[in-house]
Amino acid sequence: MNIFQTYQKIIKDLVLDINKNGKIEIPENLDSIGVDIPPNQFKSHISTNVAMILSKINKTNPMDLAKKIETELAKVDQSIEKIDIVKPGFINITFKNIFWNQFIQEVINEKYEYGSSSSNNKKSYFLEFVSANPTGPLHVGHCRGAVSGDVLANILKFNKHKVHKEYYVNDYGNQIINFTKSVYLRIKEQIDNKPYPKDQEDLYPGEYIIQIAKNIINDNKDLNFDSFDEISEKLTILSVNESIKIIKSNLENIGIVHDKFQSEREIVNNNEVQKTIDKLIKNKFVYNGKIKAPEGEDKNKWVEREQLLFRSTDFGDDKDRALQKSDNSWTYFAGDVAYHENKLNRNYDTYINILGADHAGYIKRITASVEALSGEKNKLICKVSQLVKLIKDGKPFKMSKRKGDYITVEDLISEVGKDATRFIMLNRSSDAEIDFDFDKVKEKSKDNPLYYVQYCYARICSVFRHINKDINEDIKIEKYNFNFSSEDISIYKKISEWPKCIEISSKKLEPHRVPTYLYELSSLFHSYWNMGKEDKTKRFINEDKKISDEKLVLLKSVSNTIKTGMNLVGVSTPDKM
């Protein structure tokens, strides 16, 4: 049950009825009418802006219009206890106990499906995220985008949308050539005891290269490693495959499994780049021209030359983009354009790219190319995951660099575990930098949001153990006719926000809203629990060592909501802590 959608419809229908009676004028579209939770200083349960939305077209004071709507609303809804008009024209509604009894009965009946949208407006989403170069293990910079993409996919699936999760393997270009050379030289080190040239800048450091080399040697006994040129093509495939194994293992350790790993090399070899460029040429989005020196380049040394350019400026970019290099090979951008054409040909409604902070400048050109290819604006949505700062003892923290010159996801998980890694990575909106404090994520306190939410669930489990009930089993209440306290209602108000949290998270593609909501719900519950220390009537277990149906319903509704949310975030809900 989504009370906000329900009352938005009730209010819209009411406005239409008032309009039929000639009492008010209405705009063509009523979608801007909103229903929300009012600020904390108001004790009302929901609030609507309908009077302010209609005041302009009716050329009247929103307070006067609100009073007119108030009168009509009180007539049609018997579950309303009172209505308050608040400046500049908000209509605040407080419900009777009968409303909350009906509400919580539906919440209990829906169990772990509560919060999922019942709308028929289901879409298909193509999520590309992580897509780190297949030249080594994932580092902390990849982790935030990985978690964000995975949880967003979970939320969209929860709302019954079709979701495809893909990793784009950049296995073509200079970085792959250098990676393959690195593996080859490590192979020669193993076979022929040839020293690895550690001072060569274009080679990849890290012990993982040694392990890749050993795996290739062990699995390819018949392969001749005498000549790099003769073996380079085969070795490239083997090296990338071994690296992908590492990456998949890294992702699985934080609970992420992609539906597909799409190879760039495959797209190039299938001539998809040329076909895509031909399509752009046909539609006159490509021309031969010259570009000025890029920012940071010495203009005196920059030689302007004629090259194939994409008309990126036609779609809001600051300059047109090169598609071919001086040797006539394709640019990285050209390959990426072809990949997005490949994605478009799979016919999803919306495409989402989760990008790292270092790719923020890339957004305009790639969204421009998708608009040119599809003929649709906003077909591709790009979300940027900002930097993660690791902190320990109040200072920047540097962990083991044995995998290379960076901190790996593997290191992070070994330090704090999968649950903390996932939950804390979502602790803030992805467009803001985040501090990952190792000391705080290990604390058993309110300052550790993961612990606080898990402890909330564990507390509820302790009550169920006490009454010999399985928390995962359904509860049966003969009659929902409870006289809820103000503390009960405050929790039920928060639970009523859960569908709205899911709705906004889906629409705005903001998965961080889920752990934020779970923390807020847990805080309310802990406050209620602590009241029992002073007031015996607030305790969940009474003096007879029993629990009332009223409190059982509250516990079950909170635990179900916490469980559902934590499943979406991809973290555990331990029954003991």
C-alpha positions in Angstrom: 0.0 0.0 0.0 1.4 3.3 -1.1 -0.6 5.9 0.9 1.0 8.8 -1.1 -0.1 7.4 -4.4 -3.5 6.5 -2.9 -4.2 10.0 -1.6 -2.8 11.7 -4.7 -5.5 9.9 -6.7 -8.2 10.7 -4.0 -7.3 14.4 -4.2 -7.1 14.4 -8.0 -10.5 12.8 -8.2 -11.9 15.2 -5.7 -10.5 18.2 -7.6 -12.1 16.8 -10.8 -15.5 16.5 -9.1 -15.3 20.1 -7.7 -14.4 21.2 -11.2 -17.5 19.5 -12.7 -19.6 21.4 -10.2 -18.1 24.6 -11.5 -16.5 25.6 -8.2 -12.8 25.6 -9.4 -10.8 25.8 -12.6 -8.1 23.1 -13.2 -5.1 22.8 -15.4 -4.8 20.2 -18.1 -2.3 18.2 -16.1 -2.7 17.5 -12.4 0.6 15.5 -12.0 2.2 18.4 -10.1 -0.2 17.7 -7.2 2.0 16.1 -4.5 1.4 14.2 -1.3 4.2 14.0 1.2 5.1 13.6 4.9 4.9 17.1 6.5 7.9 18.5 8.4 8.4 17.2 12.0 7.0 20.3 13.7 3.6 19.3 12.4 2.0 16.3 13.9 -0.1 15.5 10.8 0.4 12.3 8.9 0.4 13.5 5.3 0.4 16.9 3.5 -0.7 18.0 0.0 0.2 21.1 -2.0 -3.0 20.9 -4.1 -4.3 24.4 -3.1 -1.1 26.1 -4.1 -1.0 24.2 -7.5 -4.6 25.4 -8.3 -4.4 28.9 -6.8 -2.7 30.4 -9.9 -5.2 29.3 -12.5 -8.1 30.2 -10.1 -6.5 33.6 -9.3 -7.3 33.2 -5.6 -5.5 33.0 -2.3 -4.2 29.4 -1.7 -5.4 29.5 1.9 -9.0 30.2 0.8 -8.8 27.5 -1.8 -7.4 25.1 0.7 -10.4 25.7 3.0 -12.8 24.9 0.1 -10.9 21.6 -0.6 -10.8 20.8 3.1 -14.6 20.9 3.3 -15.0 18.5 0.4 -12.3 16.2 1.5 -13.8 15.7 4.9 -17.0 14.6 3.3 -15.5 11.8 1.1 -12.9 10.3 3.5 -14.2 8.9 6.8 -10.7 7.8 7.9 -9.6 11.4 8.3 -9.5 12.6 12.0 -8.7 16.2 11.3 -7.4 18.6 8.6 -5.2 21.6 9.2 -4.5 24.4 6.8 -0.9 25.7 7.1 0.6 28.7 5.3 1.1 29.3 2.5 -1.6 26.8 1.7 -0.6 23.2 2.6 -3.4 20.9 3.6 -2.2 18.6 6.5 -4.1 15.5 7.2 -4.2 13.4 10.4 -5.8 9.9 10.2 -7.9 7.9 12.7 -6.7 4.7 14.2 -8.9 2.8 11.8 -6.7 4.0 8.9 -3.5 2.8 10.6 -5.1 -0.6 11.4 -6.0 -1.1 7.8 -2.6 0.1 6.6 -0.6 -2.2 8.9 -2.8 -5.2 8.0 -1.9 -4.7 4.3 1.8 -4.2 5.2 1.8 -7.5 7.1 -0.1 -9.3 4.3 2.3 -8.0 1.6 5.3 -9.2 3.6 8.5 -8.7 1.7 6.7 -7.4 -1.4 5.6 -4.3 0.5 7.1 -1.2 -1.1 7.1 -2.7 -4.6 5.2 -0.6 -7.1 1.9 -2.1 -8.4 2.0 0.2 -11.4 1.6 -1.3 -14.9 4.2 1.2 -16.2 7.0 -1.3 -16.3 10.2 -0.5 -18.3 13.4 -2.2 -19.4 16.7 -0.9 -18.1 20.3 -1.6 -19.4 22.8 -0.9 -16.7 26.5 -0.8 -17.6 28.7 -0.4 -14.5 32.3 -1.0 -13.3 33.8 -1.6 -16.8 37.3 -1.2 -15.5 40.2 -1.9 -17.8 40.9 -5.7 -17.7 44.5 -5.1 -16.7 44.3 -6.0 -13.0 42.2 -6.4 -9.9 39.5 -3.9 -9.0 40.6 -1.1 -6.7 38.6 1.0 -4.3 37.8 3.6 -6.9 35.8 1.0 -8.8 34.0 -0.3 -5.7 31.6 2.5 -5.1 30.3 2.5 -8.7 30.0 -1.3 -8.6 27.9 -1.3 -5.4 25.8 1.6 -6.6 25.0 -0.1 -9.9 24.2 -3.4 -8.3 21.9 -1.9 -5.7 20.2 0.3 -8.3 19.5 -2.9 -10.4 18.1 -4.6 -7.3 15.7 -1.6 -6.6 14.5 -1.6 -10.3 13.9 -5.3 -10.2 12.0 -4.9 -6.9 9.7 -2.6 -8.8 9.2 -5.3 -11.4 11.2 -3.6 -14.2 13.3 -5.7 -16.6 17.0 -5.1 -15.8 20.2 -6.2 -17.6 23.6 -5.7 -15.9 26.6 -5.5 -18.2 30.4 -5.1 -17.9 32.1 -3.6 -20.9 35.6 -5.2 -21.3 38.0 -2.7 -22.8 40.2 -5.4 -24.3 41.4 -3.5 -27.3 44.0 -0.7 -27.6 47.4 0.3 -26.2 46.7 -0.5 -22.6 46.0 -4.2 -23.6 49.2 -4.3 -25.7 51.2 -3.1 -22.7 49.4 -5.5 -20.4 50.1 -8.5 -22.6 53.8 -7.4 -22.8 53.9 -7.3 -19.0 52.4 -10.9 -18.7 54.9 -12.1 -21.4 57.9 -10.7 -19.6 56.7 -12.3 -16.3 56.4 -15.6 -18.2 60.0 -15.2 -19.5 61.0 -14.5 -15.9 59.4 -17.8 -14.8 60.7 -19.9 -17.7 64.1 -18.4 -18.5 64.9 -16.5 -15.3 65.0 -13.2 -17.2 64.8 -10.2 -14.9 61.5 -8.3 -15.2 62.2 -4.6 -16.2 60.5 -2.9 -13.3 61.7 0.6 -14.3 59.8 0.4 -17.6 56.9 2.8 -17.2 54.5 1.3 -19.8 54.6 -2.1 -18.0 52.1 -3.1 -15.2 53.5 -3.7 -11.7 51.9 -6.0 -9.1 52.2 -9.6 -8.0 48.9 -10.4 -9.8 50.8 -10.3 -13.1 53.1 -13.0 -11.8 50.1 -15.2 -10.9 48.5 -14.6 -14.3 51.8 -15.6 -15.9 52.0 -18.8 -13.8 48.4 -19.7 -14.6 49.0 -19.3 -18.4 52.2 -21.5 -18.2 50.4 -24.2 -16.2 47.3 -24.3 -18.5 49.2 -24.1 -21.8 52.0 -26.6 -21.7 52.3 -26.9 -25.5 52.5 -23.2 -26.1 55.8 -21.8 -27.3 56.9 -18.5 -25.6 60.1 -17.9 -27.5 58.7 -15.0 -29.6 56.4 -12.3 -28.4 55.3 -11.3 -31.9 54.3 -14.8 -32.8 52.3 -15.4 -29.6 51.0 -11.9 -28.9 47.5 -12.4 -30.3 47.0 -15.7 -28.4 48.6 -14.4 -25.3 46.4 -11.3 -25.3 43.3 -13.5 -25.2 44.7 -15.7 -22.4 45.9 -12.7 -20.4 42.6 -10.8 -20.6 40.7 -14.0 -19.7 42.9 -14.5 -16.6 42.4 -10.9 -15.6 38.6 -11.2 -16.0 38.7 -14.2 -13.7 40.3 -12.0 -11.0 37.7 -9.2 -11.6 34.8 -11.6 -11.5 36.1 -13.0 -8.2 36.5 -9.5 -6.8 32.9 -8.7 -7.8 31.5 -11.9 -6.4 33.2 -11.2 -3.1 31.1 -8.1 -2.8 28.0 -9.9 -4.0 27.9 -8.7 -7.6 27.3 -10.8 -10.7 26.8 -9.3 -14.1 24.5 -10.8 -16.8 27.1 -10.3 -19.5 30.8 -9.3 -20.0 30.9 -7.7 -23.5 34.2 -7.6 -25.3 35.3 -4.5 -27.1 37.7 -6.7 -29.2 34.6 -8.6 -30.4 32.8 -5.4 -31.4 35.9 -4.3 -33.4 36.4 -7.7 -35.0 32.8 -7.8 -36.1 33.3 -4.6 -38.0 30.7 -2.9 -35.8 32.8 0.3 -35.5 32.8 0.9 -39.2 29.1 0.1 -39.5 28.3 2.6 -36.8 30.4 5.3 -38.3 28.7 4.6 -41.7 25.4 5.1 -40.0 26.5 8.5 -38.6 27.9 9.5 -42.0 24.6 8.6 -43.6 22.8 10.8 -41.2 25.4 13.6 -41.7 26.7 13.6 -38.2 30.3 13.0 -39.3 32.6 15.2 -41.4 36.3 15.7 -42.2 37.7 18.6 -40.3 40.4 20.0 -38.0 40.3 20.3 -34.2 42.3 22.7 -32.0 44.8 21.6 -29.5 43.2 19.9 -26.5 43.4 21.6 -23.1 46.9 21.0 -21.6 48.6 20.4 -24.9 51.3 22.8 -26.1 49.6 24.8 -28.8 52.9 25.6 -30.5 53.6 21.9 -30.9 50.1 20.9 -31.8 49.7 20.1 -35.5 46.2 20.5 -36.9 45.3 17.9 -39.4 42.3 16.8 -41.3 40.5 13.9 -39.5 37.1 12.3 -39.2 35.0 14.2 -36.6 31.6 13.6 -35.0 29.3 16.6 -34.7 29.1 16.4 -31.0 28.4 20.1 -30.7 25.1 19.6 -32.4 24.0 17.8 -29.2 25.4 20.2 -26.6 29.0 19.2 -26.3 31.7 21.9 -26.2 33.6 20.6 -29.3 33.4 18.0 -32.0 35.1 14.7 -31.3 37.7 12.7 -33.3 36.8 9.2 -34.5 40.1 8.3 -36.1 43.8 8.6 -35.1 46.6 9.7 -37.4 47.3 6.1 -38.4 43.6 5.7 -39.3 42.9 3.4 -36.4 39.8 4.1 -34.4 39.9 6.3 -31.3 38.7 5.0 -28.0 35.6 7.2 -28.5 34.8 5.5 -31.8 34.8 2.1 -30.2 32.6 3.4 -27.4 30.1 4.8 -29.8 30.0 1.4 -31.6 29.4 -0.3 -28.3 26.5 2.0 -27.5 25.0 1.2 -30.9 25.4 -2.4 -30.0 23.4 -1.7 -26.8 20.7 0.3 -28.6 20.2 -2.6 -31.0 19.1 -4.7 -27.9 16.1 -2.5 -27.5 15.9 -1.4 -23.9 13.8 1.6 -22.8 16.5 3.3 -20.8 20.3 2.9 -20.8 22.3 3.8 -17.7 26.1 4.2 -17.3 27.6 4.3 -13.9 30.9 6.1 -14.4 33.9 6.8 -12.2 34.8 10.4 -11.2 37.6 10.4 -13.8 35.0 9.9 -16.6 32.8 12.9 -15.7 34.1 14.9 -18.7 33.2 12.0 -21.0 29.4 12.3 -20.4 28.5 15.0 -23.0 30.2 13.3 -25.9 28.8 9.8 -25.2 25.2 11.1 -24.6 25.6 13.1 -27.8 26.5 10.0 -29.8 23.5 8.0 -28.3 21.1 10.8 -29.2 22.5 10.9 -32.7 22.2 7.1 -33.1 18.8 6.7 -31.5 17.1 10.0 -32.4 16.0 10.3 -28.7 17.1 12.6 -25.9 17.8 11.2 -22.5 18.0 7.6 -23.9 21.3 7.3 -22.1 21.6 8.5 -18.5 25.1 8.8 -16.9 25.6 8.7 -13.2 29.0 9.6 -11.7 30.4 7.9 -8.6 32.7 10.4 -6.8 35.9 9.5 -5.0 36.2 7.4 -1.8 38.6 8.6 0.9 39.9 5.9 3.2 40.5 7.0 6.8 42.0 5.3 9.8 42.9 6.9 13.1 41.6 10.2 11.7 44.2 10.1 8.9 44.3 9.0 5.2 44.9 5.3 5.2 47.1 3.4 2.9 46.7 -0.4 2.8 48.8 -3.1 1.1 49.9 -2.3 -2.4 51.0 -5.8 -3.3 48.5 -5.8 -6.2 50.0 -2.7 -7.7 50.1 1.0 -7.0 46.5 1.2 -5.6 44.3 -0.2 -2.9 42.3 -3.2 -4.0 38.7 -4.2 -3.4 40.1 -7.4 -2.0 42.1 -5.5 0.6 39.0 -3.5 1.6 36.8 -6.6 2.0 39.5 -8.4 4.1 39.7 -5.3 6.3 36.0 -4.7 7.0 33.9 -7.4 5.3 31.4 -7.4 2.4 28.5 -6.0 4.4 30.3 -2.9 5.6 31.8 -2.3 2.1 28.4 -2.3 0.4 26.5 -0.4 3.1 29.0 2.4 3.6 29.7 2.9 -0.1 26.0 3.9 -0.3 26.1 6.1 2.8 26.0 9.3 0.6 24.7 10.3 -2.8 27.1 9.1 -5.4 27.8 12.6 -6.7 29.4 13.6 -3.4 32.8 12.3 -2.1 32.6 9.9 0.7 34.9 9.2 3.7 35.3 5.5 4.5 36.4 5.5 8.1 37.7 2.1 9.1 37.3 2.9 12.8 33.7 3.9 12.6 32.6 0.9 10.5 33.9 -1.4 13.3 32.2 0.5 16.1 29.1 -0.9 17.8 27.3 2.4 18.1 24.9 4.7 16.4 27.8 6.3 14.5 28.1 3.0 12.5 25.0 3.0 10.3 25.4 -0.7 9.3 25.7 -1.9 12.9 22.7 0.3 14.0 20.4 -1.2 11.3 21.6 -4.8 11.9 21.2 -4.4 15.6 17.6 -3.2 15.1 16.8 -6.4 13.3 18.7 -8.5 15.9 16.8 -6.9 18.7 13.5 -7.8 17.1 14.7 -11.4 16.6 15.5 -11.7 20.3 11.9 -11.0 21.1 10.7 -13.6 18.6 13.1 -16.2 20.2 11.7 -15.3 23.6 8.2 -16.2 22.5 9.4 -19.2 20.5 8.3 -17.8 17.2 10.2 -17.9 13.9 10.7 -14.4 12.7 10.4 -15.6 9.1 7.0 -17.2 9.6 3.7 -15.4 8.9 1.8 -14.1 11.9 -2.0 -14.4 12.1 -4.1 -11.7 13.8 -7.8 -12.3 14.1 -8.8 -8.7 14.2 -6.9 -5.5 13.6 -8.6 -3.1 16.0 -5.7 -1.6 17.9 -5.5 1.7 19.7 -2.1 2.7 18.6 0.1 5.1 20.7 1.8 8.1 19.3 5.1 6.2 19.3 3.4 3.4 17.3 2.1 5.9 14.8 5.5 7.6 14.4 7.0 4.2 13.4 4.0 3.4 11.1 4.4 6.8 9.4 8.0 5.9 8.7 7.0 2.5 7.3 4.5 4.2 5.1 7.4 6.1 3.5 9.0 2.9 2.3 7.2 2.7 -1.0 7.9 6.4 -1.6 11.6 5.8 -0.9 11.6 3.0 -3.5 9.7 5.1 -6.0 12.1 8.1 -5.7 15.2 5.8 -5.7 13.9 4.3 -9.0 12.9 7.6 -10.7 16.0 9.5 -9.7 18.4 6.5 -9.8 19.6 7.2 -6.3 20.2 3.9 -4.4 21.7 5.7 -1.4 18.2 6.6 -0.3 17.6 3.0 0.8 20.3 2.7 3.5 19.5 6.2 4.6 15.8 5.2 5.1 16.8 2.0 6.9 18.9 4.0 9.3 16.1 6.4 10.1 13.6 3.6 10.7 16.1 1.8 12.9 16.7 5.0 14.9 12.9 5.4 15.6 12.7 1.7 16.7 15.8 2.0 19.0 14.2 5.0 20.7 11.0 3.1 21.2 12.9 0.1 22.6 14.8 2.3 25.0 11.6 3.8 26.4 10.9 0.4 27.9 13.7 1.0 30.3 11.8 3.8 32.0 8.2 2.8 31.2 7.1 -0.9 31.6 4.1 -0.3 29.3 6.5 0.4 26.4 8.2 -2.9 26.7 7.6 -5.5 24.0 7.6 -8.4 26.5 5.2 -7.8 29.4 5.5 -8.9 33.0 3.8 -12.2 32.2 6.6 -12.9 29.6 4.1 -12.5 26.8 3.7 -10.1 23.9 0.5 -8.4 22.8 -0.8 -8.7 19.2 -0.5 -5.0 18.9 3.3 -5.1 19.6 3.8 -8.2 17.6 2.3 -6.5 14.6 4.7 -3.6 15.1 7.7 -5.8 15.4 6.8 -7.8 12.3 6.2 -4.7 10.2 9.6 -3.2 11.2 11.5 -6.5 10.7 9.9 -7.2 7.3 10.8 -3.7 6.1 14.4 -3.9 7.4 14.8 -7.3 5.8 13.5 -6.2 2.5 15.7 -3.1 2.4 18.8 -4.9 3.5 18.3 -7.5 0.8 18.1 -4.7 -1.7 21.4 -3.3 -0.4 22.8 -6.8 -0.5 23.9 -7.1 3.1 23.0 -9.6 5.8 20.5 -9.3 8.7 22.0 -11.4 11.5 19.5 -12.6 14.2 22.1 -12.2 16.9 24.8 -9.6 17.5 
